[in-house]
Amino acid sequence: MSTQLLWFATRGAGIVSLILFSVVACLGLLAVARAQSTWWPRFLTVEVHRSLALLSVAFLAVHILTAVLDPFTHLGLAAAILPLASSYRPLPVALGVVSVYFAAAMIVTSLLRDRLGHLAWRTVHWLAYAAWPLAVAHSITAGSDGIAVWMLAVTGLCVFAVGAALFYRLEAGRTNRSRLPAVAAGTAAPIPAEPAWRND
């Protein structure tokens, strides 16, 4: 495999991983906020979330493997496992390594969710809020084209999408908290009949 092909594979798989992880983060936030509609039920959001999470792992594996094999960076296996072990841009690479560990913890606990229990699973899942920004920082600082206009545009769209989903999640949580007294008093249903974001 040529050096140029490895470089394209590394960058391509890394970019696809970032996009997929961003979509996964958005779907996760929307699922927690219980966003739904008549044409897109919540269970479908959850299933797509899980499927894309597994797909993103496949691209992440390609990204790591090709980066290790690329003779230009001389990463080596240790740099892919130990933070700051890389001689090539040690801090940016370390951000990616730590992000992978957080993501791996989320995936493993999701697969073992029935055995761990909801509380343990949810506690570990909070790592998502650290794994994603670390991945974004890694994509900007580690790659040779991280600050190229097109790459910044891709990163910006990912940040905007996750930011919008996070805003919706926080607003949904605030709305639900404001309903608690009425729900406790029996004057409001625990779950609104229609999602708050629907305009029809």
Summary of the structure (lengths in Angstrom):
residues: 200
radius of gyration: 19.6
end to end distance: 54.6
largest distance: 68.7
contacts: 547
relative contact order: 0.13
helix: 74%
strand: 0%
